[in-house]
Amino acid sequence: MTVPSSSVVLKNRIMSSIRGALVADAASMGLHWIYDPAELLQRAGSTASEPEFLNPPQPNFYNCNAFPQHYEAGMSSPYGELLMHTTQHVASVGTNLSGATTAKALYTWASSFRGRPDSALTKFMENYKANNKDWTECGADDSQAMIYAKVVPVMCLYAGRPEREDKLAQVIRVHQN
C-alpha cells in the first residue's frame, strides 16, 4: 500500500472542505432563514425527515422565477454563489490575496451577478463606487452570515501560515465591517 504524501493529503482536505461547503449550502438552501422549529417542520411538509434539496424553496426567498438560472433545488444559495466566487478568486491570485484584489474581484463579480443580492453586497457596491475603490472603505456595516463564504477558501489557502488571520480579516472586511 502506498501512503499519500502530505501535499496530496492536504490537497484532498482542501478539495473536500470546499466541496462539502458547496454541497451543504445547496442541500440547505430550501429552508434558509426559518428559525422557528415548528414553522420549519410545517414548511418542510412531507419531506421533514429528509429536508435536503427542498423544492420549491421555503420560504420562497430564492425564487427561480424572479432570478432565472438561480435557486432551483440542488443549486447554490446566494451564500454558495459567493463561496464559489471567493474560491475562484482565491485560486486565481494565490498567495497574492489582498483586500485590494478581493475588492476589485468582488465588484467585477457583483456587477454581473443576477442572483439575489443581500444588503451587504448592495452596500459594498455603493461604497466601492463612492470611496474611489478604497477597499478599506467598502465593507458594509452588516452582521449577516455572508462572511462564512470567505472562511473556507481563505483558510484552505493559508492553513498553518502566520498571515492566515490577517488575510481572512482583509477578505471579510472588503464585504462587511
Disulfide bonds with the S-S distance in Angstrom:
none
